[in-house]
Amino acid sequence: MEPKKPIISRDLADLMRPGVMVEIDPAEVEQLGLVEETALDEADAWDSNADVENTNEATNGR
């Protein structure tokens, strides 16, 4: 027997209803604060490289 397919809804009131999958667009997700972005931006990524010393261990002898 195949599992039941979820009911697709766009209504936030359906979030707690069993068997209902609620689709939310990215703008709405951000507006509701449902996801917190924790990725580094490019500048912070480059700054974090300054913490790595240029040693034989860090570069495998290269």
mmJSON file of the N, C-alpha and C atoms, coordinates in Angstrom:
{"data_MODEL":{"atom_site":{
"group_PDB":["ATOM","ATOM","ATOM","ATOM","ATOM","ATOM","ATOM","ATOM","ATOM","ATOM","ATOM","ATOM","ATOM","ATOM","ATOM","ATOM","ATOM","ATOM","ATOM","ATOM","ATOM","ATOM","ATOM","ATOM","ATOM","ATOM","ATOM","ATOM","ATOM","ATOM","ATOM","ATOM","ATOM","ATOM","ATOM","ATOM","ATOM","ATOM","ATOM","ATOM","ATOM","ATOM","ATOM","ATOM","ATOM","ATOM","ATOM","ATOM","ATOM","ATOM","ATOM","ATOM","ATOM","ATOM","ATOM","ATOM","ATOM","ATOM","ATOM","ATOM","ATOM","ATOM","ATOM","ATOM","ATOM","ATOM","ATOM","ATOM","ATOM","ATOM","ATOM","ATOM","ATOM","ATOM","ATOM","ATOM","ATOM","ATOM","ATOM","ATOM","ATOM","ATOM","ATOM","ATOM","ATOM","ATOM","ATOM","ATOM","ATOM","ATOM","ATOM","ATOM","ATOM","ATOM","ATOM","ATOM","ATOM","ATOM","ATOM","ATOM","ATOM","ATOM","ATOM","ATOM","ATOM","ATOM","ATOM","ATOM","ATOM","ATOM","ATOM","ATOM","ATOM","ATOM","ATOM","ATOM","ATOM","ATOM","ATOM","ATOM","ATOM","ATOM","ATOM","ATOM","ATOM","ATOM","ATOM","ATOM","ATOM","ATOM","ATOM","ATOM","ATOM","ATOM","ATOM","ATOM","ATOM","ATOM","ATOM","ATOM","ATOM","ATOM","ATOM","ATOM","ATOM","ATOM","ATOM","ATOM","ATOM","ATOM","ATOM","ATOM","ATOM","ATOM","ATOM","ATOM","ATOM","ATOM","ATOM","ATOM","ATOM","ATOM","ATOM","ATOM","ATOM","ATOM","ATOM","ATOM","ATOM","ATOM","ATOM","ATOM","ATOM","ATOM","ATOM","ATOM","ATOM","ATOM","ATOM","ATOM","ATOM","ATOM","ATOM","ATOM","ATOM","ATOM"],
"id":[1,2,3,4,5,6,7,8,9,10,11,12,13,14,15,16,17,18,19,20,21,22,23,24,25,26,27,28,29,30,31,32,33,34,35,36,37,38,39,40,41,42,43,44,45,46,47,48,49,50,51,52,53,54,55,56,57,58,59,60,61,62,63,64,65,66,67,68,69,70,71,72,73,74,75,76,77,78,79,80,81,82,83,84,85,86,87,88,89,90,91,92,93,94,95,96,97,98,99,100,101,102,103,104,105,106,107,108,109,110,111,112,113,114,115,116,117,118,119,120,121,122,123,124,125,126,127,128,129,130,131,132,133,134,135,136,137,138,139,140,141,142,143,144,145,146,147,148,149,150,151,152,153,154,155,156,157,158,159,160,161,162,163,164,165,166,167,168,169,170,171,172,173,174,175,176,177,178,179,180,181,182,183,184,185,186],
"type_symbol":["N","C","C","N","C","C","N","C","C","N","C","C","N","C","C","N","C","C","N","C","C","N","C","C","N","C","C","N","C","C","N","C","C","N","C","C","N","C","C","N","C","C","N","C","C","N","C","C","N","C","C","N","C","C","N","C","C","N","C","C","N","C","C","N","C","C","N","C","C","N","C","C","N","C","C","N","C","C","N","C","C","N","C","C","N","C","C","N","C","C","N","C","C","N","C","C","N","C","C","N","C","C","N","C","C","N","C","C","N","C","C","N","C","C","N","C","C","N","C","C","N","C","C","N","C","C","N","C","C","N","C","C","N","C","C","N","C","C","N","C","C","N","C","C","N","C","C","N","C","C","N","C","C","N","C","C","N","C","C","N","C","C","N","C","C","N","C","C","N","C","C","N","C","C","N","C","C","N","C","C","N","C","C","N","C","C"],
"label_atom_id":["N","CA","C","N","CA","C","N","CA","C","N","CA","C","N","CA","C","N","CA","C","N","CA","C","N","CA","C","N","CA","C","N","CA","C","N","CA","C","N","CA","C","N","CA","C","N","CA","C","N","CA","C","N","CA","C","N","CA","C","N","CA","C","N","CA","C","N","CA","C","N","CA","C","N","CA","C","N","CA","C","N","CA","C","N","CA","C","N","CA","C","N","CA","C","N","CA","C","N","CA","C","N","CA","C","N","CA","C","N","CA","C","N","CA","C","N","CA","C","N","CA","C","N","CA","C","N","CA","C","N","CA","C","N","CA","C","N","CA","C","N","CA","C","N","CA","C","N","CA","C","N","CA","C","N","CA","C","N","CA","C","N","CA","C","N","CA","C","N","CA","C","N","CA","C","N","CA","C","N","CA","C","N","CA","C","N","CA","C","N","CA","C","N","CA","C","N","CA","C","N","CA","C","N","CA","C","N","CA","C","N","CA","C","N","CA","C"],
"label_alt_id":[null,null,null,null,null,null,null,null,null,null,null,null,null,null,null,null,null,null,null,null,null,null,null,null,null,null,null,null,null,null,null,null,null,null,null,null,null,null,null,null,null,null,null,null,null,null,null,null,null,null,null,null,null,null,null,null,null,null,null,null,null,null,null,null,null,null,null,null,null,null,null,null,null,null,null,null,null,null,null,null,null,null,null,null,null,null,null,null,null,null,null,null,null,null,null,null,null,null,null,null,null,null,null,null,null,null,null,null,null,null,null,null,null,null,null,null,null,null,null,null,null,null,null,null,null,null,null,null,null,null,null,null,null,null,null,null,null,null,null,null,null,null,null,null,null,null,null,null,null,null,null,null,null,null,null,null,null,null,null,null,null,null,null,null,null,null,null,null,null,null,null,null,null,null,null,null,null,null,null,null,null,null,null,null,null,null],
"label_comp_id":["MET","MET","MET","GLU","GLU","GLU","PRO","PRO","PRO","LYS","LYS","LYS","LYS","LYS","LYS","PRO","PRO","PRO","ILE","ILE","ILE","ILE","ILE","ILE","SER","SER","SER","ARG","ARG","ARG","ASP","ASP","ASP","LEU","LEU","LEU","ALA","ALA","ALA","ASP","ASP","ASP","LEU","LEU","LEU","MET","MET","MET","ARG","ARG","ARG","PRO","PRO","PRO","GLY","GLY","GLY","VAL","VAL","VAL","MET","MET","MET","VAL","VAL","VAL","GLU","GLU","GLU","ILE","ILE","ILE","ASP","ASP","ASP","PRO","PRO","PRO","ALA","ALA","ALA","GLU","GLU","GLU","VAL","VAL","VAL","GLU","GLU","GLU","GLN","GLN","GLN","LEU","LEU","LEU","GLY","GLY","GLY","LEU","LEU","LEU","VAL","VAL","VAL","GLU","GLU","GLU","GLU","GLU","GLU","THR","THR","THR","ALA","ALA","ALA","LEU","LEU","LEU","ASP","ASP","ASP","GLU","GLU","GLU","ALA","ALA","ALA","ASP","ASP","ASP","ALA","ALA","ALA","TRP","TRP","TRP","ASP","ASP","ASP","SER","SER","SER","ASN","ASN","ASN","ALA","ALA","ALA","ASP","ASP","ASP","VAL","VAL","VAL","GLU","GLU","GLU","ASN","ASN","ASN","THR","THR","THR","ASN","ASN","ASN","GLU","GLU","GLU","ALA","ALA","ALA","THR","THR","THR","ASN","ASN","ASN","GLY","GLY","GLY","ARG","ARG","ARG"],
"label_asym_id":["A","A","A","A","A","A","A","A","A","A","A","A","A","A","A","A","A","A","A","A","A","A","A","A","A","A","A","A","A","A","A","A","A","A","A","A","A","A","A","A","A","A","A","A","A","A","A","A","A","A","A","A","A","A","A","A","A","A","A","A","A","A","A","A","A","A","A","A","A","A","A","A","A","A","A","A","A","A","A","A","A","A","A","A","A","A","A","A","A","A","A","A","A","A","A","A","A","A","A","A","A","A","A","A","A","A","A","A","A","A","A","A","A","A","A","A","A","A","A","A","A","A","A","A","A","A","A","A","A","A","A","A","A","A","A","A","A","A","A","A","A","A","A","A","A","A","A","A","A","A","A","A","A","A","A","A","A","A","A","A","A","A","A","A","A","A","A","A","A","A","A","A","A","A","A","A","A","A","A","A","A","A","A","A","A","A"],
"label_entity_id":["1","1","1","1","1","1","1","1","1","1","1","1","1","1","1","1","1","1","1","1","1","1","1","1","1","1","1","1","1","1","1","1","1","1","1","1","1","1","1","1","1","1","1","1","1","1","1","1","1","1","1","1","1","1","1","1","1","1","1","1","1","1","1","1","1","1","1","1","1","1","1","1","1","1","1","1","1","1","1","1","1","1","1","1","1","1","1","1","1","1","1","1","1","1","1","1","1","1","1","1","1","1","1","1","1","1","1","1","1","1","1","1","1","1","1","1","1","1","1","1","1","1","1","1","1","1","1","1","1","1","1","1","1","1","1","1","1","1","1","1","1","1","1","1","1","1","1","1","1","1","1","1","1","1","1","1","1","1","1","1","1","1","1","1","1","1","1","1","1","1","1","1","1","1","1","1","1","1","1","1","1","1","1","1","1","1"],
"label_seq_id":[1,1,1,2,2,2,3,3,3,4,4,4,5,5,5,6,6,6,7,7,7,8,8,8,9,9,9,10,10,10,11,11,11,12,12,12,13,13,13,14,14,14,15,15,15,16,16,16,17,17,17,18,18,18,19,19,19,20,20,20,21,21,21,22,22,22,23,23,23,24,24,24,25,25,25,26,26,26,27,27,27,28,28,28,29,29,29,30,30,30,31,31,31,32,32,32,33,33,33,34,34,34,35,35,35,36,36,36,37,37,37,38,38,38,39,39,39,40,40,40,41,41,41,42,42,42,43,43,43,44,44,44,45,45,45,46,46,46,47,47,47,48,48,48,49,49,49,50,50,50,51,51,51,52,52,52,53,53,53,54,54,54,55,55,55,56,56,56,57,57,57,58,58,58,59,59,59,60,60,60,61,61,61,62,62,62],
"pdbx_PDB_ins_code":[null,null,null,null,null,null,null,null,null,null,null,null,null,null,null,null,null,null,null,null,null,null,null,null,null,null,null,null,null,null,null,null,null,null,null,null,null,null,null,null,null,null,null,null,null,null,null,null,null,null,null,null,null,null,null,null,null,null,null,null,null,null,null,null,null,null,null,null,null,null,null,null,null,null,null,null,null,null,null,null,null,null,null,null,null,null,null,null,null,null,null,null,null,null,null,null,null,null,null,null,null,null,null,null,null,null,null,null,null,null,null,null,null,null,null,null,null,null,null,null,null,null,null,null,null,null,null,null,null,null,null,null,null,null,null,null,null,null,null,null,null,null,null,null,null,null,null,null,null,null,null,null,null,null,null,null,null,null,null,null,null,null,null,null,null,null,null,null,null,null,null,null,null,null,null,null,null,null,null,null,null,null,null,null,null,null],
"Cartn_x":[0.84,0.0,0.89,0.611,1.385,0.977,1.954,1.587,0.707,-0.137,-1.012,-0.185,-0.591,0.065,-0.46,0.409,-0.057,-0.986,-1.845,-2.684,-1.818,-1.757,-0.945,-1.824,-1.342,-2.09,-1.149,-1.694,-0.909,-1.397,-2.288,-2.881,-2.087,-1.514,-0.713,-1.521,-2.824,-3.674,-3.62,-3.165,-3.089,-1.781,-0.887,0.42,0.336,-0.624,-0.715,-1.675,-2.208,-3.138,-2.356,-2.559,-1.867,-2.196,-1.179,-1.371,-1.416,-1.224,-1.266,0.135,0.595,1.885,1.604,2.157,1.914,3.104,2.841,3.884,3.902,5.093,5.254,6.333,6.084,7.09,8.21,9.408,10.569,10.353,9.637,9.394,8.562,7.59,6.741,7.536,8.419,9.273,10.125,10.735,11.577,10.755,9.587,8.721,8.307,8.055,7.634,8.815,10.039,11.22,11.385,10.96,11.002,12.386,13.26,14.603,15.602,16.638,17.691,18.906,19.324,20.479,21.747,22.57,23.794,25.053,24.907,26.071,26.936,28.231,29.152,28.992,29.155,29.216,30.658,30.905,32.226,33.327,33.077,34.093,34.461,33.476,33.76,34.508,34.19,34.897,36.374,36.666,38.066,38.763,38.082,38.671,38.999,38.18,38.422,39.673,40.089,41.32,42.55,42.451,43.593,43.987,43.065,43.345,44.2,44.321,45.085,46.511,47.438,48.84,49.348,50.242,50.836,52.011,51.684,52.72,52.716,53.745,53.802,52.616,52.168,51.01,49.758,49.55,48.337,48.331,49.508,49.577,50.065,50.176,50.667,52.045,52.908,54.271,54.444,53.402,53.512,53.904],
"Cartn_y":[-1.176,0.0,1.246,2.17,3.405,4.381,5.155,6.173,7.245,7.838,8.895,10.1,10.743,11.975,13.108,14.045,15.143,16.083,16.727,17.783,19.034,19.71,20.915,22.135,23.023,24.231,25.424,26.608,27.84,28.67,28.102,28.798,28.474,29.488,29.27,28.646,28.808,28.208,26.679,26.119,24.663,24.067,24.886,24.389,23.238,23.253,22.237,21.098,21.083,20.024,18.823,17.649,16.447,16.143,15.749,15.371,16.531,17.755,18.936,19.519,19.731,20.367,21.799,22.758,24.168,24.712,25.261,25.893,27.377,27.891,29.298,29.873,31.035,31.624,32.251,32.388,32.888,34.248,35.141,36.464,36.335,35.447,35.239,34.583,33.661,33.015,34.062,34.945,35.992,36.943,37.33,38.251,37.655,36.359,35.699,35.355,35.496,35.189,33.698,32.863,31.417,30.822,31.502,30.998,32.109,31.752,32.722,32.376,33.294,33.068,33.207,32.169,32.192,32.043,32.009,31.847,33.107,32.907,34.038,34.732,36.048,36.722,36.611,37.02,36.823,37.532,38.746,39.499,38.783,38.275,37.556,36.253,35.599,34.366,34.651,35.72,36.076,36.469,37.197,37.579,36.353,35.325,34.124,33.388,33.581,32.966,33.546,34.747,35.372,34.607,33.813,33.045,31.811,31.404,30.215,30.645,30.093,30.44,29.71,30.331,29.707,28.849,27.686,26.766,25.528,24.71,23.461,22.567,22.577,21.771,22.234,23.547,24.09,23.883,23.805,23.687,22.319,21.365,20.017,20.063,20.934,21.01,21.744,22.35,23.052,24.482],
"Cartn_z":[0.0,0.0,0.0,-0.899,-0.995,0.101,0.612,1.607,0.968,1.789,1.289,0.886,-0.192,-0.607,0.272,0.648,1.501,0.737,1.477,0.924,0.892,-0.24,-0.388,-0.128,0.737,1.083,1.064,0.892,1.003,2.187,3.0,4.138,5.404,6.046,7.248,8.379,8.353,9.383,9.331,8.218,8.06,8.578,9.111,9.541,10.541,11.422,12.47,12.123,10.916,10.517,10.002,10.593,10.129,8.672,7.92,6.529,5.557,6.058,5.191,5.086,3.863,3.611,3.162,3.903,3.59,2.818,1.646,0.839,1.167,1.476,1.826,0.929,0.329,-0.555,0.282,-0.287,0.451,1.116,0.469,1.062,2.334,2.311,3.483,4.614,4.271,5.267,5.972,5.195,5.775,6.635,6.148,6.88,8.23,8.263,9.496,10.406,9.897,10.696,10.957,10.018,10.213,10.011,9.276,9.01,9.3,10.03,10.311,9.461,8.602,7.735,8.563,8.574,9.372,8.526,7.211,6.34,6.364,6.167,6.078,4.733,4.741,3.447,2.944,1.715,1.113,1.898,2.351,3.097,4.395,5.124,6.364,6.092,4.987,4.632,4.376,3.642,3.386,4.683,5.553,6.836,7.68,7.604,8.403,7.937,6.682,6.188,6.858,7.394,8.049,9.307,9.861,11.07,10.792,9.538,9.178,8.865,9.625,9.388,8.153,7.431,6.254,6.706,7.25,7.726,6.851,7.009,6.256,6.591,7.856,8.241,7.512,7.433,6.815,5.308,4.69,3.225,2.765,3.68,3.356,2.695,3.17,2.676,1.369,0.835,-0.45,-0.251],
"occupancy":[1.0,1.0,1.0,1.0,1.0,1.0,1.0,1.0,1.0,1.0,1.0,1.0,1.0,1.0,1.0,1.0,1.0,1.0,1.0,1.0,1.0,1.0,1.0,1.0,1.0,1.0,1.0,1.0,1.0,1.0,1.0,1.0,1.0,1.0,1.0,1.0,1.0,1.0,1.0,1.0,1.0,1.0,1.0,1.0,1.0,1.0,1.0,1.0,1.0,1.0,1.0,1.0,1.0,1.0,1.0,1.0,1.0,1.0,1.0,1.0,1.0,1.0,1.0,1.0,1.0,1.0,1.0,1.0,1.0,1.0,1.0,1.0,1.0,1.0,1.0,1.0,1.0,1.0,1.0,1.0,1.0,1.0,1.0,1.0,1.0,1.0,1.0,1.0,1.0,1.0,1.0,1.0,1.0,1.0,1.0,1.0,1.0,1.0,1.0,1.0,1.0,1.0,1.0,1.0,1.0,1.0,1.0,1.0,1.0,1.0,1.0,1.0,1.0,1.0,1.0,1.0,1.0,1.0,1.0,1.0,1.0,1.0,1.0,1.0,1.0,1.0,1.0,1.0,1.0,1.0,1.0,1.0,1.0,1.0,1.0,1.0,1.0,1.0,1.0,1.0,1.0,1.0,1.0,1.0,1.0,1.0,1.0,1.0,1.0,1.0,1.0,1.0,1.0,1.0,1.0,1.0,1.0,1.0,1.0,1.0,1.0,1.0,1.0,1.0,1.0,1.0,1.0,1.0,1.0,1.0,1.0,1.0,1.0,1.0,1.0,1.0,1.0,1.0,1.0,1.0,1.0,1.0,1.0,1.0,1.0,1.0],
"B_iso_or_equiv":[0.0,0.0,0.0,0.0,0.0,0.0,0.0,0.0,0.0,0.0,0.0,0.0,0.0,0.0,0.0,0.0,0.0,0.0,0.0,0.0,0.0,0.0,0.0,0.0,0.0,0.0,0.0,0.0,0.0,0.0,0.0,0.0,0.0,0.0,0.0,0.0,0.0,0.0,0.0,0.0,0.0,0.0,0.0,0.0,0.0,0.0,0.0,0.0,0.0,0.0,0.0,0.0,0.0,0.0,0.0,0.0,0.0,0.0,0.0,0.0,0.0,0.0,0.0,0.0,0.0,0.0,0.0,0.0,0.0,0.0,0.0,0.0,0.0,0.0,0.0,0.0,0.0,0.0,0.0,0.0,0.0,0.0,0.0,0.0,0.0,0.0,0.0,0.0,0.0,0.0,0.0,0.0,0.0,0.0,0.0,0.0,0.0,0.0,0.0,0.0,0.0,0.0,0.0,0.0,0.0,0.0,0.0,0.0,0.0,0.0,0.0,0.0,0.0,0.0,0.0,0.0,0.0,0.0,0.0,0.0,0.0,0.0,0.0,0.0,0.0,0.0,0.0,0.0,0.0,0.0,0.0,0.0,0.0,0.0,0.0,0.0,0.0,0.0,0.0,0.0,0.0,0.0,0.0,0.0,0.0,0.0,0.0,0.0,0.0,0.0,0.0,0.0,0.0,0.0,0.0,0.0,0.0,0.0,0.0,0.0,0.0,0.0,0.0,0.0,0.0,0.0,0.0,0.0,0.0,0.0,0.0,0.0,0.0,0.0,0.0,0.0,0.0,0.0,0.0,0.0,0.0,0.0,0.0,0.0,0.0,0.0],
"pdbx_formal_charge":[null,null,null,null,null,null,null,null,null,null,null,null,null,null,null,null,null,null,null,null,null,null,null,null,null,null,null,null,null,null,null,null,null,null,null,null,null,null,null,null,null,null,null,null,null,null,null,null,null,null,null,null,null,null,null,null,null,null,null,null,null,null,null,null,null,null,null,null,null,null,null,null,null,null,null,null,null,null,null,null,null,null,null,null,null,null,null,null,null,null,null,null,null,null,null,null,null,null,null,null,null,null,null,null,null,null,null,null,null,null,null,null,null,null,null,null,null,null,null,null,null,null,null,null,null,null,null,null,null,null,null,null,null,null,null,null,null,null,null,null,null,null,null,null,null,null,null,null,null,null,null,null,null,null,null,null,null,null,null,null,null,null,null,null,null,null,null,null,null,null,null,null,null,null,null,null,null,null,null,null,null,null,null,null,null,null],
"auth_seq_id":[1,1,1,2,2,2,3,3,3,4,4,4,5,5,5,6,6,6,7,7,7,8,8,8,9,9,9,10,10,10,11,11,11,12,12,12,13,13,13,14,14,14,15,15,15,16,16,16,17,17,17,18,18,18,19,19,19,20,20,20,21,21,21,22,22,22,23,23,23,24,24,24,25,25,25,26,26,26,27,27,27,28,28,28,29,29,29,30,30,30,31,31,31,32,32,32,33,33,33,34,34,34,35,35,35,36,36,36,37,37,37,38,38,38,39,39,39,40,40,40,41,41,41,42,42,42,43,43,43,44,44,44,45,45,45,46,46,46,47,47,47,48,48,48,49,49,49,50,50,50,51,51,51,52,52,52,53,53,53,54,54,54,55,55,55,56,56,56,57,57,57,58,58,58,59,59,59,60,60,60,61,61,61,62,62,62],
"auth_comp_id":["MET","MET","MET","GLU","GLU","GLU","PRO","PRO","PRO","LYS","LYS","LYS","LYS","LYS","LYS","PRO","PRO","PRO","ILE","ILE","ILE","ILE","ILE","ILE","SER","SER","SER","ARG","ARG","ARG","ASP","ASP","ASP","LEU","LEU","LEU","ALA","ALA","ALA","ASP","ASP","ASP","LEU","LEU","LEU","MET","MET","MET","ARG","ARG","ARG","PRO","PRO","PRO","GLY","GLY","GLY","VAL","VAL","VAL","MET","MET","MET","VAL","VAL","VAL","GLU","GLU","GLU","ILE","ILE","ILE","ASP","ASP","ASP","PRO","PRO","PRO","ALA","ALA","ALA","GLU","GLU","GLU","VAL","VAL","VAL","GLU","GLU","GLU","GLN","GLN","GLN","LEU","LEU","LEU","GLY","GLY","GLY","LEU","LEU","LEU","VAL","VAL","VAL","GLU","GLU","GLU","GLU","GLU","GLU","THR","THR","THR","ALA","ALA","ALA","LEU","LEU","LEU","ASP","ASP","ASP","GLU","GLU","GLU","ALA","ALA","ALA","ASP","ASP","ASP","ALA","ALA","ALA","TRP","TRP","TRP","ASP","ASP","ASP","SER","SER","SER","ASN","ASN","ASN","ALA","ALA","ALA","ASP","ASP","ASP","VAL","VAL","VAL","GLU","GLU","GLU","ASN","ASN","ASN","THR","THR","THR","ASN","ASN","ASN","GLU","GLU","GLU","ALA","ALA","ALA","THR","THR","THR","ASN","ASN","ASN","GLY","GLY","GLY","ARG","ARG","ARG"],
"auth_asym_id":["A","A","A","A","A","A","A","A","A","A","A","A","A","A","A","A","A","A","A","A","A","A","A","A","A","A","A","A","A","A","A","A","A","A","A","A","A","A","A","A","A","A","A","A","A","A","A","A","A","A","A","A","A","A","A","A","A","A","A","A","A","A","A","A","A","A","A","A","A","A","A","A","A","A","A","A","A","A","A","A","A","A","A","A","A","A","A","A","A","A","A","A","A","A","A","A","A","A","A","A","A","A","A","A","A","A","A","A","A","A","A","A","A","A","A","A","A","A","A","A","A","A","A","A","A","A","A","A","A","A","A","A","A","A","A","A","A","A","A","A","A","A","A","A","A","A","A","A","A","A","A","A","A","A","A","A","A","A","A","A","A","A","A","A","A","A","A","A","A","A","A","A","A","A","A","A","A","A","A","A","A","A","A","A","A","A"],
"auth_atom_id":["N","CA","C","N","CA","C","N","CA","C","N","CA","C","N","CA","C","N","CA","C","N","CA","C","N","CA","C","N","CA","C","N","CA","C","N","CA","C","N","CA","C","N","CA","C","N","CA","C","N","CA","C","N","CA","C","N","CA","C","N","CA","C","N","CA","C","N","CA","C","N","CA","C","N","CA","C","N","CA","C","N","CA","C","N","CA","C","N","CA","C","N","CA","C","N","CA","C","N","CA","C","N","CA","C","N","CA","C","N","CA","C","N","CA","C","N","CA","C","N","CA","C","N","CA","C","N","CA","C","N","CA","C","N","CA","C","N","CA","C","N","CA","C","N","CA","C","N","CA","C","N","CA","C","N","CA","C","N","CA","C","N","CA","C","N","CA","C","N","CA","C","N","CA","C","N","CA","C","N","CA","C","N","CA","C","N","CA","C","N","CA","C","N","CA","C","N","CA","C","N","CA","C","N","CA","C","N","CA","C","N","CA","C","N","CA","C"],
"pdbx_PDB_model_num":[1,1,1,1,1,1,1,1,1,1,1,1,1,1,1,1,1,1,1,1,1,1,1,1,1,1,1,1,1,1,1,1,1,1,1,1,1,1,1,1,1,1,1,1,1,1,1,1,1,1,1,1,1,1,1,1,1,1,1,1,1,1,1,1,1,1,1,1,1,1,1,1,1,1,1,1,1,1,1,1,1,1,1,1,1,1,1,1,1,1,1,1,1,1,1,1,1,1,1,1,1,1,1,1,1,1,1,1,1,1,1,1,1,1,1,1,1,1,1,1,1,1,1,1,1,1,1,1,1,1,1,1,1,1,1,1,1,1,1,1,1,1,1,1,1,1,1,1,1,1,1,1,1,1,1,1,1,1,1,1,1,1,1,1,1,1,1,1,1,1,1,1,1,1,1,1,1,1,1,1,1,1,1,1,1,1]
}}}
